[in-house]
Structures are given as C-alpha cells and as structure tokens.
C-alpha cells in the first residue's frame, strides 16, 4: 500500500533554497564579468573584431 512521504523540515527547505539562489548569483556574476571584459576589449577567452559602431552611424 502507498504511504505518503515524510514532510521536509522548514530549515532544510530554507537551506536548499538559499543554495539555489547563491548558485544563480555566482553564475550571473561570472556572466557579467565576461561581458564586461569583452566590452572593454580585455577578454582572453574570446577573439573579437575591434569594430567601432559609432563611426558607421554617421
């Protein structure tokens, strides 16, 4: 016969939630850092063409 599972405690639920949120925080921080390095031209992971968008608008 099927028996319902035990309920997860509130403290365990909070720990899992904060861990999940922190993991998202570090991912966004890395993505922002990478975007910033590409924008400034200091990126060592990506090769980007030096393209000046503002000169071509005029």
C-alpha positions in Angstrom: 0.0 0.0 0.0 1.2 3.5 -0.8 2.4 5.6 2.1 2.8 9.4 1.9 6.4 10.6 2.3 7.6 12.5 5.3 7.4 16.2 5.2 10.6 18.2 4.6 11.5 20.4 7.6 11.4 24.1 7.2 15.1 24.5 7.9 16.1 22.0 5.3 13.8 23.7 2.8 15.4 27.1 3.6 19.0 25.7 3.2 18.2 24.3 -0.2 16.5 27.5 -1.4 19.5 29.7 -0.3 21.9 27.3 -2.0 19.9 27.5 -5.2 19.8 31.3 -5.0 23.6 31.6 -4.4 24.3 29.4 -7.3 22.3 31.7 -9.6 24.1 34.7 -8.1 27.6 33.4 -8.9 26.5 32.5 -12.4 25.2 36.0 -13.1 28.4 37.4 -11.6 30.6 35.4 -14.0 28.4 36.3 -17.0 28.6 40.0 -16.1 32.3 39.8 -15.6 32.8 38.1 -19.0 30.6 40.6 -20.8 32.5 43.5 -19.2 35.8 42.1 -20.3 34.5 41.6 -23.9 33.1 45.1 -23.9 36.4 46.7 -22.7 38.5 44.5 -25.0 40.4 42.8 -22.2 38.9 39.3 -22.9 41.4 36.4 -23.1 38.8 33.8 -23.9 37.1 35.3 -26.9 38.6 36.9 -30.0 36.5 39.9 -31.1 37.0 42.2 -34.0 37.7 45.8 -33.0 34.6 47.3 -34.6 33.6 50.9 -33.8 29.9 51.1 -34.2 29.7 54.9 -33.6 31.8 55.8 -36.7 29.5 53.8 -39.0 26.3 55.6 -37.9 27.3 58.9 -39.4 
